[in-house]
């Protein structure tokens, strides 16, 4: 009788697991997929195995408390719909940001870990490519002192990795801003006017200096994206298996552009199978001629995603 009961309990658990429509992915501290025993974070995609127009994503800390929650337009990624929330490991809310038409737009709020409010701001998607994408409204330091009121005042922005100090005028950065890394000797000074970066100079750990007028420059092929996609089109060989099964669609390839412009850590973010994913990795790996990304004038490693579309013959 005991054996029958034990078998029934085990069978019930298996059936319950099979009936779940959620997809659970375990990640390490660098957000790479691992088995459950090495998990640092857990990503849950609700109703993954049901076709819908939007999907709820949850990210959990190692202690299984919620880290992030948001709704995306696709089960394997996409744009954020509505509100994105983040939390501290103690369970307290960290930030709330609204999205509209695929972009940050509207009110945003941040809190300190002790639940005290940190800042109130506003995103304007119409100014996405300018320094006026974000407008500071009010800011409080860790002591609870309000240092920015109605967009005017001084802030000292600090986290576990860096510290930055500067003034806001009418909601936007203005005048001289200074920043430094709390982990290395990297530092920088920047001049702003009405939210726009005028100039900046950063000092690397070895003392070399970099002048810049753009905060970030994305990596790109040295001969341009037109040459890159022409190369992909000329060198991608579709497998016989995919031809026979009429497999067409889009492959999303993710990789890292190193500081020297080389390509590493190539993975398929969204694949089609039938040998097409392996072929996408092969051709991308051979085109190893990129300009690296820049942040504050210095070369940095950057993750990058590109789509490769497999179309049926005309």
Backbone torsions as a table, in degrees:
resi	resn	phi	psi	omega
1	UNK	NA	-40.3	179.4
2	UNK	-63.4	-40.1	-179.4
3	UNK	-63.1	-39.6	-179.9
4	UNK	-63.8	-41.9	179.9
5	UNK	-65.0	-44.0	179.8
6	UNK	-62.9	-40.4	179.3
7	UNK	-64.6	-40.1	-179.7
8	UNK	-64.1	-41.7	178.9
9	UNK	-64.0	-43.1	179.3
10	UNK	-63.7	-43.7	-179.1
11	UNK	-63.0	-38.2	179.9
12	UNK	-63.3	-40.5	179.9
13	UNK	-64.7	-41.6	-179.5
14	UNK	-63.9	-45.1	-179.9
15	UNK	-62.5	-41.8	-179.9
16	UNK	-61.3	-42.8	-179.5
17	UNK	-64.3	-40.1	-178.1
18	UNK	-69.6	-29.3	-177.7
19	UNK	-80.5	-14.0	-178.5
20	UNK	-67.0	135.3	178.2
21	UNK	-96.9	2.5	-179.8
22	UNK	-86.5	149.6	173.4
23	UNK	-108.8	130.2	-178.3
24	UNK	-115.7	127.8	-178.7
25	UNK	-126.4	131.3	179.6
26	UNK	-99.9	135.5	-174.7
27	UNK	-126.3	151.4	174.3
28	UNK	-87.8	-171.3	-175.5
29	UNK	-67.1	-17.6	177.7
30	UNK	-100.7	11.8	177.8
31	UNK	67.1	27.8	173.2
32	UNK	-94.5	142.5	-175.6
33	UNK	-68.0	133.1	-179.6
34	UNK	-139.4	173.4	174.8
35	UNK	-78.0	165.1	-170.3
36	UNK	-59.4	-33.4	-176.8
37	UNK	-69.5	-16.7	-179.9
38	UNK	-109.5	13.8	-174.1
39	UNK	-66.9	142.3	171.5
40	UNK	-116.6	-36.1	174.2
41	UNK	-129.9	159.5	174.4
42	UNK	-126.8	126.1	176.5
43	UNK	-105.2	130.7	179.5
44	UNK	-121.6	126.0	175.5
45	UNK	-108.5	109.1	-175.7
46	UNK	-70.7	137.5	177.1
47	UNK	56.1	35.9	-176.8
48	UNK	-57.5	-36.3	-174.0
49	UNK	-91.9	16.2	173.3
50	UNK	-118.1	133.6	-179.9
51	UNK	-76.2	119.1	-177.8
52	UNK	-140.2	173.0	178.6
53	UNK	-90.6	-13.8	178.2
54	UNK	-154.9	153.9	-174.6
55	UNK	-136.0	139.0	178.1
56	UNK	-87.4	129.7	178.6
57	UNK	-110.4	134.9	175.1
58	UNK	-124.7	138.4	172.5
59	UNK	-120.0	129.1	-177.8
60	UNK	-113.9	147.7	172.7
61	UNK	-72.6	174.8	178.9
62	UNK	-60.4	-30.9	178.9
63	UNK	-84.1	8.5	177.9
64	UNK	71.6	10.9	171.4
65	UNK	-82.5	149.4	-173.9
66	UNK	-68.4	137.8	178.7
67	UNK	-107.8	-44.6	-179.1
68	UNK	-144.8	150.8	170.1
69	UNK	-147.5	137.1	-178.7
70	UNK	-162.3	167.5	176.5
71	UNK	-115.5	129.0	-179.3
72	UNK	-115.0	160.1	-177.2
73	UNK	-77.7	-12.8	-179.0
74	UNK	-141.9	155.9	-178.0
75	UNK	-70.8	-25.7	179.5
76	UNK	-109.4	21.5	-179.8
77	UNK	127.4	-176.0	-178.5
78	UNK	137.9	-164.6	-179.1
79	UNK	-92.6	154.3	-177.5
80	UNK	-79.4	138.9	178.8
81	UNK	-114.4	120.5	176.1
82	UNK	80.5	-131.7	-171.8
83	UNK	-96.8	137.6	171.7
84	UNK	-110.5	126.4	-178.6
85	UNK	-117.5	142.1	172.9
86	UNK	-129.3	155.8	-174.5
87	UNK	-135.6	152.6	171.1
88	UNK	-77.8	164.6	-177.3
89	UNK	-66.0	-20.1	177.5
90	UNK	-82.6	-0.3	177.3
91	UNK	99.2	-12.2	-179.8
92	UNK	-75.4	148.1	-177.9
93	UNK	-68.7	138.8	-178.3
94	UNK	-105.3	-44.5	-178.5
95	UNK	-157.8	157.6	175.1
96	UNK	-138.7	124.7	-179.2
97	UNK	-134.1	137.2	-179.7
98	UNK	-99.3	147.1	177.3
99	UNK	-125.0	145.8	178.6
100	UNK	-147.7	131.4	-179.1
101	UNK	52.8	44.7	174.1
102	UNK	77.3	2.9	-175.7
103	UNK	-132.5	157.3	174.3
104	UNK	-62.5	127.3	-178.2
105	UNK	-158.4	126.3	178.6
106	UNK	106.3	-167.6	-172.3
107	UNK	-68.0	142.4	174.1
108	UNK	-134.3	143.3	-177.8
109	UNK	-133.6	141.7	173.4
110	UNK	-126.7	149.1	178.9
111	UNK	-126.6	156.1	169.7
112	UNK	-80.1	166.9	-175.9
113	UNK	-63.1	-22.7	179.7
114	UNK	-88.7	14.4	177.9
115	UNK	82.0	-6.3	179.4
116	UNK	-73.8	143.5	-177.6
117	UNK	-68.6	142.8	-178.9
118	UNK	-107.3	-52.4	-178.8
119	UNK	-154.5	154.4	171.4
120	UNK	-124.4	129.5	-179.4
121	UNK	-144.8	-174.2	-178.1
122	UNK	-149.1	132.9	174.9
123	UNK	-98.0	143.5	176.1
124	UNK	-126.6	106.5	-175.1
125	UNK	-64.8	-21.2	178.7
126	UNK	-67.7	-20.5	-179.3
127	UNK	-108.5	29.1	-172.8
128	UNK	-55.4	-39.6	-175.0
129	UNK	-90.0	9.4	-178.3
130	UNK	-122.2	175.2	177.6
131	UNK	-75.1	0.1	179.9
132	UNK	-103.9	19.3	176.1
133	UNK	-65.3	-37.3	178.4
134	UNK	-116.7	133.8	178.1
135	UNK	-119.2	121.9	176.2
136	UNK	-78.8	133.0	178.3
137	UNK	-106.9	-58.0	179.4
138	UNK	-139.0	146.6	-180.0
139	UNK	-142.2	138.8	177.3
140	UNK	-123.9	137.4	177.0
141	UNK	-81.0	179.5	-175.3
142	UNK	-63.8	-20.4	178.3
143	UNK	-83.6	-3.1	-178.2
144	UNK	87.6	7.6	179.9
145	UNK	-83.7	132.1	179.9
146	UNK	-83.0	113.8	-176.1
147	UNK	-106.5	-13.1	173.2
148	UNK	-128.0	125.7	179.4
149	UNK	-126.7	125.1	-179.1
150	UNK	51.5	39.3	173.8
151	UNK	86.2	5.6	-178.0
152	UNK	-126.2	129.3	177.5
153	UNK	147.7	-175.9	-176.2
154	UNK	-105.3	140.7	175.5
155	UNK	-125.9	149.4	168.1
156	UNK	-121.8	103.0	-177.2
157	UNK	-93.6	123.2	-174.3
158	UNK	-141.0	137.1	171.8
159	UNK	-136.5	-165.1	-177.2
160	UNK	-68.5	-15.7	-171.4
161	UNK	-116.0	-26.8	-174.1
162	UNK	-151.3	167.3	177.2
163	UNK	-139.0	139.5	-176.7
164	UNK	-142.4	139.0	-177.5
165	UNK	-133.3	136.8	177.3
166	UNK	-179.0	177.9	-176.4
167	UNK	-106.0	147.3	169.5
168	UNK	-109.4	139.3	176.4
169	UNK	-131.5	119.8	-176.6
170	UNK	54.0	33.4	174.9
171	UNK	95.4	-7.7	-174.6
172	UNK	-124.9	154.1	179.2
173	UNK	-59.5	140.5	-178.1
174	UNK	-151.9	141.4	179.0
175	UNK	78.4	-154.5	-175.5
176	UNK	-85.7	133.2	173.7
177	UNK	-120.5	140.6	178.0
178	UNK	-124.7	144.9	178.4
179	UNK	-148.8	160.5	177.7
180	UNK	-155.7	156.3	174.0
181	UNK	-82.3	140.9	176.7
182	UNK	-92.5	-2.0	-179.5
183	UNK	-107.9	-24.6	-179.8
184	UNK	-134.7	-170.2	178.6
185	UNK	-97.1	10.8	178.6
186	UNK	-64.6	135.9	-180.0
187	UNK	-148.1	167.8	179.5
188	UNK	-159.1	159.1	172.3
189	UNK	-132.9	137.5	-177.7
190	UNK	-135.1	148.8	176.6
191	UNK	-114.6	127.2	178.8
192	UNK	-118.2	153.1	172.7
193	UNK	-138.4	113.6	179.5
194	UNK	52.3	43.4	176.1
195	UNK	90.0	-16.3	-176.9
196	UNK	-96.5	136.9	175.9
197	UNK	-70.4	124.3	176.9
198	UNK	-90.0	-48.8	179.7
199	UNK	-162.7	160.0	177.3
200	UNK	-151.0	154.9	174.5
201	UNK	-141.9	126.0	180.0
202	UNK	-113.1	153.5	179.4
203	UNK	-119.7	118.3	-179.8
204	UNK	-72.3	171.2	179.7
205	UNK	-60.5	-28.5	-179.7
206	UNK	-90.4	4.5	177.2
207	UNK	95.0	-11.2	178.8
208	UNK	-69.9	149.0	-176.0
209	UNK	-113.3	149.1	-179.5
210	UNK	-130.4	124.2	175.1
211	UNK	-94.9	144.4	-177.2
212	UNK	-154.8	157.5	175.2
213	UNK	-126.3	3.5	174.7
214	UNK	-129.5	135.5	-179.6
215	UNK	-67.8	-39.5	-179.2
216	UNK	-137.7	142.3	172.9
217	UNK	-128.6	121.3	-177.6
218	UNK	-73.0	149.5	175.2
219	UNK	-65.6	152.3	178.3
220	UNK	-156.9	155.8	176.9
221	UNK	-60.5	141.7	-177.7
222	UNK	-60.8	-31.3	179.0
223	UNK	-97.2	7.5	177.7
224	UNK	94.0	160.7	-177.7
225	UNK	-69.3	-27.1	178.1
226	UNK	-63.3	-42.2	178.0
227	UNK	-66.9	-38.9	-179.5
228	UNK	-61.6	-49.6	-178.0
229	UNK	-71.6	-28.6	173.7
230	UNK	-64.0	-42.5	177.4
231	UNK	-61.3	-45.6	179.4
232	UNK	-59.6	-46.5	-179.1
233	UNK	-62.3	-36.1	-177.7
234	UNK	-80.3	-21.6	-172.5
235	UNK	-114.3	-9.8	179.6
236	UNK	-76.0	124.7	-179.2
237	UNK	-110.0	114.9	-179.3
238	UNK	-76.2	133.9	-176.7
239	UNK	-69.7	151.4	177.3
240	UNK	-60.3	-36.4	-178.6
241	UNK	-63.3	-40.0	179.6
242	UNK	-71.1	-34.2	176.6
243	UNK	-61.9	-48.4	-176.3
244	UNK	-64.4	-30.0	-177.5
245	UNK	-101.3	9.1	178.1
246	UNK	52.2	51.9	-179.3
247	UNK	-93.2	114.6	179.0
248	UNK	-137.7	160.3	-179.0
249	UNK	146.1	-156.9	-173.4
250	UNK	-116.7	133.4	173.8
251	UNK	-108.1	132.8	176.3
252	UNK	-105.9	116.4	-178.8
253	UNK	-103.8	130.3	178.5
254	UNK	-115.7	139.2	-179.7
255	UNK	-155.6	172.6	178.1
256	UNK	-110.8	129.8	171.4
257	UNK	-94.7	114.8	-176.7
258	UNK	-75.7	172.4	-178.7
259	UNK	-62.2	-26.9	179.8
260	UNK	-91.8	4.8	178.5
261	UNK	89.0	-0.5	177.7
262	UNK	-78.8	161.5	-177.5
263	UNK	-108.3	129.7	178.2
264	UNK	-137.8	172.1	173.3
265	UNK	51.9	50.4	-179.4
266	UNK	-79.1	124.9	177.5
267	UNK	-137.4	160.4	176.1
268	UNK	-94.5	117.0	178.5
269	UNK	-80.6	-35.4	175.4
270	UNK	-147.6	120.7	-173.4
271	UNK	-118.9	176.1	178.3
272	UNK	-118.4	-13.9	-178.4
273	UNK	75.4	-163.2	176.6
274	UNK	57.3	30.7	178.0
275	UNK	84.8	-6.4	-177.4
276	UNK	-73.3	-35.8	-179.5
277	UNK	-64.6	-43.5	179.2
278	UNK	-63.7	-36.4	179.2
279	UNK	-69.1	-37.0	177.7
280	UNK	-62.6	-42.4	177.9
281	UNK	-62.6	-41.8	-177.8
282	UNK	-61.2	-48.8	-174.8
283	UNK	-72.7	-36.0	178.4
284	UNK	-65.6	-40.7	-179.0
285	UNK	-61.8	-33.6	-177.0
286	UNK	-77.7	-21.0	178.1
287	UNK	-92.0	82.9	-169.9
288	UNK	-109.1	54.3	-171.6
289	UNK	-138.7	73.9	-174.0
290	UNK	-118.9	152.4	165.8
291	UNK	-85.4	131.0	-177.6
292	UNK	-70.8	163.4	174.8
293	UNK	-74.8	155.8	179.2
294	UNK	-125.7	138.5	171.0
295	UNK	-129.6	121.1	-177.3
296	UNK	51.8	40.0	174.2
297	UNK	84.6	-6.7	-178.5
298	UNK	-112.5	149.1	-178.3
299	UNK	-69.2	137.7	-179.5
300	UNK	-138.4	155.9	172.3
301	UNK	-72.5	136.5	-179.2
302	UNK	-134.4	136.6	170.3
303	UNK	-80.5	145.4	-176.4
304	UNK	-143.5	145.3	177.0
305	UNK	-125.4	138.9	175.7
306	UNK	-136.0	144.0	175.9
307	UNK	-92.3	141.8	171.6
308	UNK	-123.1	117.0	-176.0
309	UNK	-99.2	125.9	176.7
310	UNK	-100.0	114.0	-175.8
311	UNK	-110.1	149.2	176.2
312	UNK	-69.8	153.7	179.3
313	UNK	-65.1	145.8	-178.8
314	UNK	-78.5	NA	NA
